[in-house]
Amino acid sequence: MSMPAYAKDGKIVCFFQCSAKFKARYSTLGFSDQANLDDGGAMWPAAYALTGELTARDEVRIAELVTRAVS
C-alpha cells in the first residue's frame, strides 16, 4: 500500500500515513522539517491525527496546510 506525499525540489514536505498499514488508532498527516509551517514561534505542529471521515472544513484546512508547507 503506497501512501501519498507532496515534495518540493525533490524533498518530501508532507505525507500521509494510513492507520491500517501501521495498525494505529488514527491516520496521520505529517510534515517534514522542509515544510514552511513555522510562524516565528518556538513550537508548531508537525503532524495531525485524522480520525473517521473528513468534513469539508477539514479538507479546506488540509489544503491550506499543504499549500503553506510547500510555499
Beta strands, then each sheet from edge to edge (+ up, - down):
strand 1: 5-8
strand 2: 11-17
strand 3: 27-31
strand 4: 47-50
sheet 1: 1+ 2- 3+ 4-
end
